[in-house]
């Protein structure tokens, strides 16, 4: 990152130095909100946590190498004391970004696929210049500013996920890091319970393109009507991607192999090039097109973009992460999160992989669906019944039971069982999985099925060690 004196940090965030022996001491590493993630020379932001207050860990963070703590009160170690730590973190990010004027902010949002697409963009854009991107899926008012503090003078592109749980959230993020390029992937049903409906989600996601300058670039999914309609909400140039014939960046001849990996012909700017993805899932075609549109919109060559997409690898865990065990069992860990749209996409990929093999779906509940939650779970149960699935383990409470009941009603031959939680699901899977099976694991993050999938992937089925 850009070295900043503690005196400069205090000026940037409107704070005062407390217990700082030397105001010229440099912050030489990014900020962190987890004292265990502090790097030597970094700044620890003492935010109130879900279960404890970050100020409790101030001394430990400094002992671990932090040069100071961004704090709301004196903490007995070097600190920049401010009225509001979260607001100060945002101000610090704005200051760092201002100090790197050549860094172009590329913001992206959508109901699904943000992290996978961000990781693809980060593997395609280096053809044009040094690129850094959101760490993992830290895309909110805490995580996004932390990513900005990683900037240094060599960075040309800063790729930032922008998530939202309500109207105005993305607008707030764009004030912290004003984008020049804005990418909207889709408007789905994720968090629909918090927003109130898909139209409200579209309103929130469109705040990204509204924030673009006239010389900016809005990249919109032509296959999603709610996203395509956002063209009227921006002053920027619009570039579309999708499978529609009038898309500026288009995929034709899309196919899935028996491992669920997609291939297609990338068509853009009067040129064509073959893309063979190493990532699993038909939904990755749209993500890859979005990444290609960003690169091509910024001047990248179509052939080089296609080659970079074909080399791209999975970065984030829990998103169509495929492991083939020694006993021939294939574990598909897609358990980072879930909503009705991503459930349907997962079943499509599973069907492409089946090849006559027995399939097991371990399905956790989908959260934040509001009043439509029960019906959406019944709908997923009906999708399971219609898919090439032999065993369903439905994980969770009432909504999981609704999913299981709908699946059993539509397909009486389906073996349906209910698990209370992730550990119960693991115990059931231990007895139900047979050599050669394909096992899909998916659910909302709070159900913690990623833990279950990881245990199964390493054959740690009984809790007594791994093979």
N, C-alpha and C positions, 0 to 999 in steps of 0.2 A: 504494500500500500504506500501512499504518499506519506513520508515522515511529517508529523505535526508536533510542535511543542505543546506541552500541556497548557501553556499560556494561550496558544492559538486555539486549542480545543475549547477552552473556557470562553474565549471571545466568540467562537462560532456558535456555541450553544447557549450563550447568555448566562453562564454560570460563574462561580467563584472558586478559587483554589483553596483547599483546606488540607493542612498537614502535608504540603508539598514542599520539600526542602529546596528544590531547584525548578522553577517554572519553565526553564529551557529544556528540561528532560523531554526526550522525543517519544511519541507514540509511533512505533515502527511496524506494528502488526494490526490486523483487523480487530474490530470490536466483537465481543461475545456476551451472551446473556446466560450462558452455562459456565460456571466456574471451572468445570472439568474440561471445557473446550478452550480455555484461555491459552493464547500463544505468548511466548516471551516477547515483551514489548507491546503487547496489546492493551486494550481498554476493556474493563469488565463493567457492563451496564447492569446495575442492581435493580432489576424489575421485580415487582411482586409476582410470585408464582402461584400456581393452582393450590399448592399445599404449604408453601413457605415463602418467606420474603428474601429476595436476593441480597439484601443488605447483610443478612446473616453470614453470607459466604464471602464478604468483602476481604477480610484478612487472608483467607485461604487463597483467593484469586491473586492477590498481590504476592503471596508467598510462591504461587505457581508461575509468576513472571509478569503479571499485569503491571504496567507502570502507574496506573491509577484506576480509581473506580468512579464511574458516573453514578452519582448517588443523590438522593433527595434530602440527605442529612449527613453530617460528619460521621465517619465510621472508624476513626482511629488509625487509618492508613491514608496514603495520598489519594485525594479525591477531588473531582470537579462536582461541586454541589449545585444542583438546579432545582427549580420548582417542580418539574415533571420529567422523570427520566425518559419516558417514551417520546415525549415531544423533543427532548434534547437529542435523543438518538436520531430522530428524523432530521433535525437541524444539522447534526454532524454529517449525515449522509449528503444533504444538500451542499454543504461546504466542500466535502471531498469531491463531489461531482463537478462543482464549479471550478475546482482546481485542475480538472482534466478536460479542457474544453473540446478536445478532439474526440472524446469518447461519445459515441452515439448510443442512445438508449433505445433498445428494442423491447417494447412491452408486449406481453401476450397474455390472453385470458381465454376462458372457455369453461364449459361445464365439465368437460372430460378431456384428458389427453395433454394437459398443460406441461406436466413434467417430462413426459416422453418426448413431446415436440421440442421443448427447451433443450433437452439433451441432444436431439438431432441437430438443431440449429447450431449448438456449440461445437458439433463435429463437422459441420459444413462451412461455416463462416470463416474459419482460420485461413481458407484460401484467399480471403480478401484482407485479413488483418487480425491482430491478436484479439482474442475473444475471451471474456469470462461470463459466467452465467450463474443464475440463482443456485445456491447450495441446496442439494436435495430438493425438497418442495417447500422451502421457506418463502412463502409468497404473500405474506400479510404485512401488517403494519410494524411487526417486530422483525421478521425474517428478511424482508426486502431491504430495509436500511442496512442490516448487517452485511448483505452481499455488496452493497455499494461501497462499504469501507474497505473492500478488497482491491479497489481500483489503484492502478499505478499509471505512470505517464506513458507506458508502452501500449496501453489498452486502446483499441479502436472501437470495439463493439461490446456493449454491456447488455446482456440478455436477461430480462427480468420477468419472472412470472408475477402476475397480479391477480390475486384471488379476492373474492368478495363474499360477504354474508348478508349484504343489504345494499340498498341504494346509497350512493355517495362514497362507498368504500374505495372503489377504484379511482374515482376522482381525487380522493385524498392521496392515494399512492402516486398518482401522476403529478401531484404538486411537490412531492418529495423528489421524484426522479422524472422530470418531463420527458416524454418519449418523442422520438422523431419517426419511429416506425411503430405501428400498432397492429397486432395480429389478433383476430378473434376467430377461435376454432369452431365453436358450436354453442348452441343454447339448448341444453338438455333439461333433465329433471333433477340433477344433483342439487341439494339444498332447497328444493322447491317449497318445502314446508316453512323455511325461514323467509323466503321471498314472497310467497303467496301465489305464484303462478309463473309460467314460462315467459309471459309478456313482461313481468317485472324483472325476471332474470335478464331478458334482452335489454331492458332499460339500463340495468346496472352494468352489463358487459359493454354496452355501447359507449359508456363514459370514457373508455380508452380512446376510441377514434375521435370523440369530441375534443379530446385534449391535444390532438396532433396539430402542428403548425401547418400553414398553407404549403410550405415546401416539403412537408412530410409525406409518408407513405402508409396508407391503410390497406391491410391485407385481409380479405374477407372470404369466407367459405361460401362459394356459390351454390353448394348443395344444401345449405341450410337457409330457408327463406327468411328466418328471423335475423340471421347474420347478414345475408345479402342486402336486406333492407337498411342496414346501417350505413350504406353508401351515402344516403341523404343527410347523415348526421356529422359529416366531416368536411373540412376544407381541403384535406390532403388528396393527393392522387390516390386512386383506388386500383388495386390489383387483386384479381380473384383467383381462387384455386378450387378444384373439384373435378368431378367426372362429367359435368355438363359440357356440351359441345362449345358453348360460348365462354368457358372459363379461360382465363389468361394462362394459367398453369394447370395442365390437365394430365390425368392418368388414363391411358387406354390399354386394352389387352390385359386387364388385371387378372391374376391367377393366384391360387394358393396351392403350395405343394403339400405333401402328406405330413409335413411337420408344422403346417400352419403358417409358413413363411410366404409373404406376398412378393410377387414380381409384377412389374408393369412397365409400360413405355411412357417416359416423361416427355411431354410435349409443351414447348414454350418458346416464344420469340422466334417462331418459324423453324425451330430445330427439334430433333427428337433424340432420345438416348434411353438405353435400357437400364432399369433399376432392379436389382435383386437384393431384397432386404434380408438381413440376418435376424431381424426381430420377428417375433411370432405375433400373429393376429391380423385379420383383415383390416381392422381399424387403423393399423399402422400406415396404411396407404394414405389416408387423409392427413395423418401427422407428418408423413414424409413430404407430401405435396405442400403442406404449409411451410415446412422448413425450406423446401426448394423455392417457394415463392419469395420468402425473405431474401435468400441468397441471390436469386435472379433479379429481384426488384432492386437490389443494391449493386447490380452489375456483374454478377458471377456468370461464368460460362455454363451452358446447359450440360455439356459433356462432363465437365469437372464436378458440377453439382451432383449429377447422377452417380459418378464414381464415388464421391464422398458419401452419399447416402448408402451405397452398396457396401461400403467399408464400415459404416456406423454400427456400433455395438450397444447392447443394453447397458445402461449406467445405473439406473435406479432399481432397487430390488422391489419385489412384490407386484410387478407389472408384467404379466405374461412371461414370467421367469421360468424357464423349462429346465428340469433336471431329470436325467435318465439314470435310474438306480441300477446297481449290478444285477438285481433280480428281474430286470426288464420292466419295472414299473416306471411310468413317466409321471412326474409331479409337475403340474402347472400352477405356479404360485402367482395368482392374480389378486392377492388378498389385501393390497394396500388400501383399496377403497372400492365402493360399489354403489351403483344406482341402476335403475331399470335399463337405461341405454347401454351401459357397459356390461350388464349381465347378458343382454341379447348378443352383444359383440363377442363375449367370451364363449357362448354356446356355438356361435358360427365357427370360431376357431377350433373348438373342441371337435365339432363334426368333421372338419377338414382333416384332423389328425387321426380319427378313429380307425379307419382301415380294418374294420372287423373286430377290433379289440374291445374288451369290456371297459365300460366307463363308469366312473364314480364322480359325483358332484357333491362337494362339501360346501354348502351355501349358507353364509351368515346373513343376518338381518341387514337391511339397508336403512340407514338412519336419515333423519332430517327430511322426511317426506311429508310431514304434516298430516292433515286429515285423510290424504289419499294413501297413507302407508299400508293399511290392510289390503286394499284393493291392488296396489302395486305388487305386494308380495304374492297375492293370489295369481296375478298375471305372470309373475316369474315362475310360480309353480306350474302353470299351464305350459310355459315355454319348456320347462324341464320335461314334462310329460310328452311333449311333441318331439323332443330332441333324441339323439341316439345315446341315451343315458340309461344305465342299468340300475344304479343305486343312487339315492339321494339321502344325504345326511343334512338335515336342516338344523341350523345352529342358532339358538337364542330363545326368546320368549314367545309372546302371543303371535307376533308377526311371522316368526319362523314356523309356528304351528299352522298358521293360515297358508303359508307356502306349501308345507308338507301335505295338508289336506287337499288343496287344489290339485297338486301333482298326482296324488293317489286317486282322486276322483276321476281325473281325465285319463289316467293310465293305471288300471288296477294291477297290472303285471309288474309295475315298477316297485322295487324294494325301497321303501321309505322308512327312515328312522329319524328320531328327534334327539338332538344333543343339547344339553343345557348351556354349555360354554365350550371354550377352545380345548380344555383338557378332556372333557367328556367326548368331544368329537375325535380327539386323538385316540382315545381308548376304543371307541367304536370302529374307527378306521383300521386299527390294528387287527381286528377280527374279520373285517369285511374285505380288505384289499387282498387280491390274489396276484401272483407273479404275472407280469405282462399287462396289468391294468393301466389305464390312463386316469389320473385323478386331477380334477379341477378344483382348486380351492379359491373361494371368492367371498368377500363380505365387506362391510364397512369397517374402517380402521379400528373403531372402538370395540369391535367384536374380537379383535386380536388373533384372527385366523392366520396371519402371516407367521406367527410363532408356530402354529400347528403345521403349516406347510413346510417350514424350515426343518422342523423335527422329522417330518416324514421324508424329506428330501435326503437327509443323512441317515435314514434307517433307524433313527432314535425314537422308536415307536413305543417302547415300554418305560422310557425314562431312565434306563439303566446304562447309558452310554451309546456311542455311535459306531458305525462300521465305516 
